[in-house]
């Protein structure tokens, strides 16, 4: 009911986010740390965002597509001003958001900000009630904001059904291109009948479907499980301009091993997920940086077709295979191990993975970068997958059968379900 109240006539039509947005976001790593007296280096303040903008601009991130610096919750003063306008906390953001946006833009980057459709934000700061939607959209545009994440704490289903489409209209009306990230489906359980993804795609550029990510492997697995269990609903909803958002990349923090970090990057890439890092770019390790700056991985994530991948095999041996169709008849394959014992040798063929007969592919290892070789559909091959790790391949066709095997909406076919072997 909630989403059904919104009419298709509220189409976003902003031409933005034609590929999944990439950048940095404060929440998972820095949360609502507002104690700048005790912890000036890590509190939510303009200092943190100036520094992260410098890191994106100077450490090779911007050139790879990581362009958004996104402020999350706890940036504002505890009250609106006398005119009813949102204002940043004067001690933590003394220069104001417009000055921060100007600085971010001067570094060739874009600024994102956080709001909440409700009485309060999740952190207890002033929310955006229905009567404030237009005013807040105008404020964000005047400040030079380039992306809005609109959360849903302290609001009812009815308020969300009115407010989320209303904000889409209000952002459009400002004349400023502002990518619109909604948390709407997450507050409605993420699935039909409460969530209508056809309508949602006409309102938002990306949306949070499920729980917040935490700094743990258990959290990553719970998100992966939910997204791929429900892939028949979620996969068709994604495409240029409208993306499922499984939440931030936590690579470079404390909760993931090296193998698990590679797995999160590969699985988010296969999902055509936004790549929004939440880590301390000032102190990030070389190994985490290498994972996040993998050029081929980013090329796959940003593929112009924008088809979200699917899990196509789920083995009793706790090996899973994921496939994402790409432009020019290429594909990405991820072999993922949920095992916790030792490296596992997994043997299969492209024929078993429903690739077309009589095709030949050049296989490139996404993490190593090397060309593995040429592979015919009928050839058996083996990959060795580390516990909680992945092997990821990029397959380019060298010779294809007459009929191309994947069209715009199928991966590899509408009725294809995972083999349980």
C-alpha positions as CSV (number, residue, x, y, z in Angstrom):
1,X,0.0,0.0,0.0
2,X,2.7,2.5,1.0
3,X,4.5,2.5,-2.3
4,X,1.4,2.1,-4.3
5,X,0.2,5.5,-3.2
6,X,3.0,7.1,-5.2
7,X,2.1,7.6,-8.8
8,X,4.5,7.1,-11.8
9,X,4.0,10.7,-12.7
10,X,6.5,11.7,-10.1
11,X,9.3,10.3,-12.3
12,X,12.8,11.5,-11.2
13,X,14.0,12.1,-14.8
14,X,17.2,13.7,-13.6
15,X,19.5,11.8,-15.9
16,X,21.9,11.1,-13.0
17,X,23.7,8.0,-11.7
18,X,23.8,6.3,-15.1
19,X,26.3,4.0,-13.5
20,X,26.4,3.1,-9.7
21,X,27.7,6.1,-7.7
22,X,31.2,5.9,-6.3
23,X,32.8,7.7,-3.4
24,X,33.2,7.9,0.3
25,X,30.7,8.1,3.1
26,X,31.2,8.9,6.8
27,X,28.7,6.7,8.6
28,X,30.1,3.2,9.1
29,X,33.6,4.2,10.1
30,X,32.9,7.5,12.0
31,X,29.2,7.1,13.0
32,X,27.9,10.0,15.2
33,X,31.1,10.9,16.9
34,X,30.5,14.6,17.7
35,X,33.1,14.9,20.5
36,X,35.5,17.2,18.8
37,X,37.1,18.2,22.0
38,X,38.2,14.7,23.0
39,X,38.6,13.4,19.4
40,X,39.2,16.3,17.0
41,X,40.8,14.0,14.4
42,X,37.8,11.6,14.0
43,X,34.7,13.6,14.9
44,X,32.0,14.6,12.4
45,X,33.3,18.0,11.4
46,X,34.2,20.0,8.4
47,X,37.9,19.1,9.2
48,X,37.1,15.4,8.5
49,X,35.4,16.1,5.2
50,X,38.1,18.5,4.0
51,X,40.7,15.9,4.8
52,X,38.8,13.1,3.0
53,X,38.3,15.3,0.0
54,X,42.1,15.8,-0.1
55,X,42.7,12.1,0.1
56,X,40.2,11.3,-2.8
57,X,41.8,14.0,-4.9
58,X,45.5,13.2,-4.2
59,X,45.7,9.5,-3.7
60,X,44.3,8.2,-7.0
61,X,40.7,7.7,-6.0
62,X,39.1,10.5,-8.0
63,X,40.6,9.4,-11.3
64,X,39.1,5.9,-10.8
65,X,35.6,7.4,-10.3
66,X,35.3,7.8,-6.5
67,X,33.9,11.3,-6.7
68,X,31.3,11.7,-3.9
69,X,32.2,12.9,-0.4
70,X,29.1,12.1,1.6
71,X,28.2,13.6,4.9
72,X,26.0,11.2,6.9
73,X,24.0,11.9,10.1
74,X,24.9,14.3,13.0
75,X,26.1,17.2,10.9
76,X,23.4,19.7,11.8
77,X,22.7,21.9,14.8
78,X,20.1,20.5,17.2
79,X,17.5,23.1,16.1
80,X,16.5,24.7,12.9
81,X,17.1,28.5,12.7
82,X,14.4,31.2,13.1
83,X,13.4,30.8,9.4
84,X,12.9,27.1,9.9
85,X,16.0,26.2,7.9
86,X,18.5,23.4,8.6
87,X,21.8,24.8,9.7
88,X,25.1,22.9,10.3
89,X,26.5,22.7,13.8
90,X,28.4,26.0,14.2
91,X,31.3,24.6,16.2
92,X,31.9,21.6,14.1
93,X,31.1,23.2,10.7
94,X,32.1,26.9,11.3
95,X,32.7,27.6,7.6
96,X,29.2,26.3,6.6
97,X,28.1,23.6,4.1
98,X,28.4,25.9,1.1
99,X,32.0,26.6,1.8
100,X,32.6,22.9,2.2
101,X,30.8,22.1,-1.1
102,X,32.9,24.8,-2.8
103,X,36.1,23.3,-1.6
104,X,35.0,19.8,-2.6
105,X,34.1,21.1,-6.1
106,X,37.5,22.8,-6.4
107,X,39.1,19.4,-5.9
108,X,37.0,17.9,-8.8
109,X,34.7,16.1,-6.4
110,X,31.0,16.2,-5.4
111,X,29.3,16.6,-2.0
112,X,26.6,14.5,-0.6
113,X,24.5,15.2,2.5
114,X,22.1,13.4,4.8
115,X,18.5,14.1,5.7
116,X,15.7,12.1,7.3
117,X,12.1,12.1,6.4
118,X,10.7,12.3,10.0
119,X,10.6,14.3,13.2
120,X,14.2,13.5,13.9
121,X,17.2,11.9,12.1
122,X,18.2,8.5,13.4
123,X,20.8,10.3,15.5
124,X,18.3,12.7,17.1
125,X,19.0,15.8,14.9
126,X,16.2,17.8,13.2
127,X,14.4,15.7,10.6
128,X,12.6,16.7,7.4
129,X,8.8,16.8,8.2
130,X,6.5,17.0,5.2
131,X,6.1,20.7,5.5
132,X,9.9,21.1,5.3
133,X,10.5,19.0,2.2
134,X,10.6,21.9,-0.3
135,X,12.5,24.2,1.9
136,X,15.2,21.6,2.6
137,X,15.5,20.7,-1.1
138,X,16.1,24.4,-1.8
139,X,18.6,24.7,1.0
140,X,20.6,21.8,-0.2
141,X,20.6,23.1,-3.8
142,X,21.7,26.6,-2.6
143,X,24.6,25.0,-0.7
144,X,25.8,23.2,-3.8
145,X,25.0,19.7,-2.7
146,X,25.2,17.0,-5.4
147,X,23.6,14.0,-3.6
148,X,21.0,13.6,-0.9
149,X,20.5,10.4,1.2
150,X,17.1,10.6,2.8
151,X,16.7,8.3,5.7
152,X,13.3,7.3,7.3
153,X,13.6,7.2,11.1
154,X,10.7,8.6,13.1
155,X,8.3,8.6,10.2
156,X,5.2,6.5,9.4
157,X,4.5,4.5,6.3
158,X,2.0,7.1,5.2
159,X,4.5,9.9,5.7
160,X,7.0,8.0,3.7
161,X,4.6,7.3,0.9
162,X,4.0,11.1,0.6
163,X,7.4,12.4,1.5
164,X,9.8,10.4,-0.7
165,X,8.0,11.2,-4.0
166,X,7.6,14.8,-2.8
167,X,11.3,15.1,-2.2
168,X,12.0,13.8,-5.7
169,X,9.8,16.5,-7.1
170,X,11.3,19.2,-4.9
171,X,14.9,18.2,-5.9
172,X,13.9,18.4,-9.6
173,X,12.3,21.8,-9.0
174,X,15.6,23.3,-7.7
175,X,17.1,22.9,-11.2
176,X,20.3,21.5,-9.6
177,X,21.3,18.0,-10.5
178,X,21.1,16.1,-7.1
179,X,21.4,12.3,-7.0
180,X,18.6,11.0,-4.7
181,X,19.3,8.1,-2.4
182,X,16.2,6.8,-0.6
183,X,16.0,4.5,2.5
184,X,12.3,4.0,1.8
185,X,12.2,0.3,0.9
186,X,14.4,-0.6,4.0
187,X,11.7,0.7,6.2
188,X,9.0,-1.3,4.4
189,X,10.8,-4.6,4.6
190,X,12.4,-4.4,1.1
191,X,10.0,-6.7,-0.7
192,X,6.6,-6.6,-2.5
193,X,3.8,-6.1,-1.9
194,X,4.8,-3.2,0.4
195,X,7.6,-2.2,-2.0
196,X,6.8,-1.5,-5.7
197,X,10.2,-1.4,-7.4
198,X,8.8,-0.2,-10.7
199,X,7.5,3.0,-9.0
200,X,10.6,3.3,-6.8
201,X,12.8,3.4,-9.9
202,X,10.9,6.4,-11.1
203,X,11.4,8.3,-7.8
204,X,14.9,7.5,-6.6
205,X,18.4,7.0,-8.1
206,X,19.4,4.5,-5.5
207,X,17.8,3.0,-2.4
208,X,18.7,1.1,0.7
209,X,16.7,-2.1,0.7
210,X,18.0,-3.8,3.9
211,X,19.8,-3.5,7.2
212,X,22.7,-1.2,7.9
213,X,26.1,-2.8,7.3
214,X,28.3,-3.3,10.4
215,X,32.0,-3.9,10.6
216,X,31.8,-7.6,10.5
217,X,31.9,-10.6,8.1
218,X,28.6,-11.8,9.6
219,X,27.0,-8.5,8.6
220,X,28.4,-8.8,5.0
221,X,27.1,-12.3,4.7
222,X,23.6,-11.4,6.0
223,X,23.4,-8.7,3.3
224,X,24.6,-11.1,0.6
225,X,22.1,-13.8,1.7
226,X,19.2,-11.4,1.7
227,X,20.1,-9.8,-1.7
228,X,20.6,-13.1,-3.5
229,X,17.8,-15.0,-1.8
230,X,15.5,-12.2,-3.2
231,X,17.3,-11.7,-6.5
232,X,14.3,-12.5,-8.6
233,X,12.6,-9.4,-7.2
234,X,15.7,-7.2,-6.8
235,X,17.7,-7.9,-10.0
236,X,15.2,-6.5,-12.5
237,X,14.8,-3.3,-10.5
238,X,18.4,-2.2,-11.0
239,X,19.7,-0.3,-14.1
240,X,21.1,3.0,-15.3
241,X,19.7,5.7,-13.0
242,X,18.2,3.4,-10.4
243,X,20.3,1.0,-8.2
244,X,19.8,-1.4,-5.3
245,X,22.2,-0.3,-2.5
246,X,23.5,-3.0,-0.2
247,X,25.3,-0.3,1.8
248,X,28.8,0.8,2.3
249,X,32.1,-0.9,1.6
250,X,33.8,-1.6,4.9
251,X,37.1,-2.7,3.3
252,X,40.0,-1.1,5.2
253,X,38.4,-1.1,8.7
254,X,38.7,-3.7,11.4
255,X,36.1,-6.5,10.8
256,X,37.2,-8.2,7.5
257,X,40.1,-10.3,6.7
258,X,42.0,-9.9,3.4
259,X,40.0,-12.6,1.8
260,X,36.7,-11.3,3.1
261,X,37.6,-7.8,1.8
262,X,38.2,-9.2,-1.7
263,X,34.9,-11.0,-1.4
264,X,32.9,-7.9,-0.5
265,X,34.4,-5.9,-3.4
266,X,33.7,-8.7,-5.9
267,X,30.1,-9.4,-4.7
268,X,29.2,-5.6,-4.6
269,X,30.6,-5.3,-8.1
270,X,28.6,-8.2,-9.4
271,X,25.5,-6.7,-7.7
272,X,26.1,-3.4,-9.7
273,X,26.1,-1.8,-6.2
274,X,27.2,1.8,-5.5
275,X,30.8,1.7,-4.3
276,X,30.7,4.0,-1.3
277,X,33.7,3.4,0.9
278,X,33.5,4.1,4.7
279,X,37.0,3.9,6.0
280,X,39.8,6.2,7.1
281,X,41.5,7.1,3.8
282,X,44.3,8.9,5.8
283,X,45.5,5.6,7.3
284,X,44.2,2.9,4.9
285,X,46.5,-0.1,4.3
286,X,48.2,-0.7,1.0
287,X,46.3,-4.1,0.6
288,X,42.9,-2.5,1.2
289,X,43.7,0.3,-1.2
290,X,44.7,-2.2,-3.9
291,X,41.4,-4.0,-3.6
292,X,39.4,-0.7,-3.7
293,X,41.4,0.7,-6.6
294,X,41.3,-2.4,-8.8
295,X,40.8,-0.8,-12.3
296,X,39.2,-3.9,-13.9
297,X,36.9,-4.4,-10.9
298,X,35.7,-0.8,-11.2
299,X,35.3,-1.1,-15.0
300,X,33.0,-4.1,-14.4
301,X,31.1,-2.3,-11.6
302,X,30.6,0.7,-13.9
303,X,29.5,-1.3,-17.0
304,X,27.2,0.9,-19.1
305,X,24.5,-1.8,-19.5
306,X,23.9,-1.7,-15.7
307,X,22.6,-5.2,-15.4
308,X,22.7,-6.5,-11.8
309,X,24.3,-10.0,-11.5
310,X,22.7,-13.1,-10.1
311,X,23.7,-16.2,-8.1
312,X,23.5,-19.0,-10.6
313,X,24.9,-22.0,-8.6
314,X,24.8,-22.9,-4.9
315,X,26.7,-26.1,-4.2
316,X,26.4,-28.4,-1.2
317,X,30.2,-27.9,-0.9
318,X,29.5,-24.3,0.1
319,X,30.8,-22.9,-3.1
320,X,28.6,-20.4,-4.9
321,X,28.9,-18.9,-8.4
322,X,27.7,-15.5,-9.5
323,X,27.3,-14.1,-13.0
324,X,27.0,-10.6,-14.3
325,X,26.4,-10.0,-18.0
326,X,28.4,-7.0,-19.3
327,X,28.4,-5.0,-22.5
328,X,30.0,-6.3,-25.7
329,X,28.9,-9.9,-24.7
330,X,31.4,-10.0,-21.9
331,X,30.7,-11.4,-18.5
332,X,32.0,-11.4,-14.9
333,X,32.1,-14.6,-12.9
334,X,32.6,-14.8,-9.2
335,X,33.4,-18.1,-7.5
336,X,32.8,-17.6,-3.7
337,X,33.6,-20.0,-0.9
338,X,31.6,-20.0,2.4
339,X,34.0,-22.7,3.7
340,X,36.0,-22.1,6.8
341,X,38.5,-25.0,6.6
342,X,41.0,-24.8,3.7
343,X,41.3,-23.7,0.0
344,X,38.8,-25.7,-2.1
345,X,39.4,-26.9,-5.7
346,X,36.2,-26.3,-7.6
347,X,35.7,-27.9,-11.0
348,X,33.1,-26.9,-13.6
349,X,32.7,-25.7,-17.2
350,X,31.1,-22.8,-18.9
351,X,28.6,-25.2,-20.4
352,X,27.5,-26.1,-16.8
353,X,27.1,-22.4,-16.1
354,X,24.8,-22.1,-19.2
355,X,27.1,-20.2,-21.4
356,X,26.3,-20.7,-25.2
357,X,27.7,-23.7,-27.0
358,X,30.7,-23.4,-29.3
359,X,31.8,-20.0,-27.8
360,X,35.4,-19.2,-26.9
361,X,36.3,-16.7,-24.2
362,X,39.5,-15.0,-23.1
363,X,39.6,-15.3,-19.3
364,X,41.3,-12.6,-17.2
365,X,41.8,-12.9,-13.4
366,X,40.3,-9.7,-12.0
367,X,42.5,-9.5,-8.9
368,X,45.7,-10.7,-10.4
369,X,45.1,-8.9,-13.7
370,X,46.7,-11.7,-15.8
371,X,45.0,-13.3,-18.8
372,X,44.4,-16.9,-17.6
373,X,44.0,-18.2,-21.2
374,X,41.3,-19.0,-23.8
375,X,38.4,-21.2,-22.7
376,X,35.9,-23.1,-24.7
377,X,32.4,-23.5,-23.4
378,X,32.8,-27.3,-23.2
379,X,36.2,-27.2,-21.4
380,X,36.3,-28.3,-17.8
381,X,38.4,-26.0,-15.6
382,X,39.2,-25.7,-11.9
383,X,39.7,-22.8,-9.6
384,X,41.1,-22.9,-6.1
385,X,39.1,-20.6,-3.7
386,X,40.3,-19.7,-0.3
387,X,38.0,-19.9,2.7
388,X,35.6,-16.9,2.8
389,X,37.3,-15.8,-0.4
390,X,36.6,-15.4,-4.1
391,X,38.1,-16.0,-7.5
392,X,36.8,-13.5,-10.0
393,X,37.0,-13.7,-13.8
394,X,36.4,-11.3,-16.6
395,X,35.4,-13.2,-19.8
396,X,35.7,-11.5,-23.2
397,X,34.2,-13.4,-26.2
398,X,36.9,-14.4,-28.8
399,X,34.4,-16.3,-30.9
400,X,30.6,-16.4,-30.3
401,X,27.8,-18.4,-31.7
402,X,25.4,-16.7,-34.1
403,X,22.8,-15.8,-31.4
404,X,24.1,-13.5,-28.6
405,X,23.2,-15.2,-25.4
406,X,22.3,-12.3,-23.1
407,X,19.9,-9.6,-23.8
408,X,19.3,-6.4,-21.8
409,X,17.2,-8.0,-19.0
410,X,18.4,-11.6,-18.7
411,X,21.2,-13.1,-16.9
412,X,21.5,-15.7,-18.5
413,X,17.7,-16.3,-18.8
414,X,14.6,-15.0,-17.1
415,X,13.7,-18.5,-15.9
416,X,17.2,-19.6,-14.9
417,X,17.5,-20.6,-11.2
418,X,20.6,-21.8,-9.3
419,X,21.6,-25.4,-9.7
420,X,21.7,-27.2,-6.4
421,X,24.3,-29.9,-7.1
